[in-house]
């Protein structure tokens, strides 16, 4: 397996991981504790935001690696 193929596989894995983290964060935002925190503070919990941000970064890096020649 060549270097380019390895980068594409790693990129695809990071994109899937990023989507998974974003979905997991979305599911956490629907939890009762998160909804109470959001109602009181007006913002998502730090844990939810961490999943969103990590998921987005992972997806973008994966997309870059996958699209790279």
PyMOL commands that set and color helices and strands:
alter all, ss='L'
color gray80, all
select helices_A, chain A and resi 3-29+32-41+46-67
alter helices_A, ss='H'
color red, helices_A
deselect
rebuild
show_as cartoon
